[in-house]
Amino acid sequence: MLELRPNCECCDRDLPPDSPDARICTFECTFCVDCVETRFFGVCPNCAGDLSARPIRPAAALHRFPASLKRVFKAHTACASVRPPPPDTRQPPSFWA
């Protein structure tokens, strides 16, 4: 069963389970249509397979078989300029409090 991953692993765009803009390869690498067309030209950067429209699971089946909530990011050279910066997880010095 497809995981229906929630995001583009290049630009981190949200891709809800019913999104017509989601594209996947046979290994379920998931990208948005914009990244597929402008950065990867229809070819998965992970496996070199083709990227196709992800099927949409019927709403009634989503209740029993929910989409994945795990976001996937990978370091693709073509994505470096579009990926949001990592969150700042450093704690401020205690004297700032």
C-alpha positions as CSV (number, residue, x, y, z in Angstrom):
1,M,0.0,0.0,0.0
2,L,1.3,3.4,-0.9
3,E,2.5,5.6,2.0
4,L,1.1,8.8,0.5
5,R,4.0,10.9,1.8
6,P,3.0,14.4,2.9
7,N,5.6,16.6,1.2
8,C,7.9,17.1,-1.7
9,E,11.3,15.8,-0.7
10,C,12.9,18.6,-2.7
11,C,11.1,21.9,-1.8
12,D,9.1,20.6,1.2
13,R,5.8,21.7,-0.4
14,D,2.8,20.1,1.4
15,L,1.2,17.4,-0.7
16,P,-2.1,16.3,0.9
17,P,-3.3,12.8,0.0
18,D,-5.8,14.2,-2.6
19,S,-3.2,16.5,-4.3
20,P,-3.2,16.2,-8.0
21,D,0.3,17.8,-7.9
22,A,2.1,14.8,-6.3
23,R,4.4,12.7,-8.3
24,I,6.1,9.4,-7.3
25,C,8.5,6.8,-8.6
26,T,8.2,3.0,-8.0
27,F,10.1,3.4,-4.7
28,E,7.5,6.1,-3.6
29,C,10.0,9.0,-3.7
30,T,7.6,11.9,-3.7
31,F,7.9,15.3,-5.4
32,C,5.6,18.1,-6.4
33,V,4.9,18.6,-10.1
34,D,6.9,21.8,-10.2
35,C,10.1,20.2,-9.0
36,V,9.6,17.2,-11.3
37,E,9.2,19.4,-14.4
38,T,11.7,22.2,-13.6
39,R,14.5,20.4,-11.7
40,F,14.3,16.6,-12.5
41,F,12.7,16.7,-16.0
42,G,10.5,13.7,-15.1
43,V,13.3,11.5,-13.8
44,C,13.7,10.5,-10.1
45,P,17.0,11.8,-8.8
46,N,17.2,8.8,-6.4
47,C,16.6,5.8,-8.7
48,A,16.6,7.3,-12.2
49,G,13.1,5.9,-12.7
50,D,10.2,7.9,-14.2
51,L,8.0,10.0,-12.0
52,S,4.2,9.6,-12.5
53,A,1.1,11.1,-11.0
54,R,0.5,9.7,-7.5
55,P,-2.9,7.9,-7.3
56,I,-5.5,9.5,-5.1
57,R,-6.8,7.3,-2.4
58,P,-10.6,7.6,-2.0
59,A,-11.7,9.6,1.1
60,A,-13.6,6.6,2.5
61,A,-10.4,4.5,2.4
62,L,-8.2,7.2,4.0
63,H,-10.1,6.7,7.3
64,R,-9.0,3.1,7.4
65,F,-5.7,3.5,5.6
66,P,-4.4,7.0,6.5
67,A,-1.6,8.8,4.7
68,S,1.8,9.0,6.2
69,L,2.7,11.9,8.4
70,K,6.5,11.3,8.1
71,R,8.2,14.1,6.1
72,V,11.1,13.0,3.9
73,F,14.0,15.3,2.8
74,K,17.0,14.3,0.7
75,A,20.0,16.3,-0.3
76,H,19.6,16.6,-4.1
77,T,21.8,19.1,-5.7
78,A,18.9,20.5,-7.8
79,C,17.0,21.2,-4.5
80,A,19.7,23.3,-2.7
81,S,18.3,26.6,-3.8
82,V,14.6,25.9,-3.0
83,R,14.9,24.0,0.3
84,P,14.0,26.1,3.4
85,P,16.8,26.5,5.9
86,P,16.9,24.2,8.9
87,P,15.2,25.5,12.0
88,D,17.4,27.2,14.6
89,T,17.4,24.7,17.5
90,R,20.0,26.5,19.6
91,Q,18.9,27.7,23.0
92,P,19.4,31.4,23.8
93,P,21.9,32.1,26.6
94,S,20.3,31.9,30.0
95,F,21.1,35.6,30.7
96,W,18.6,36.6,28.0
97,A,15.7,35.3,30.0
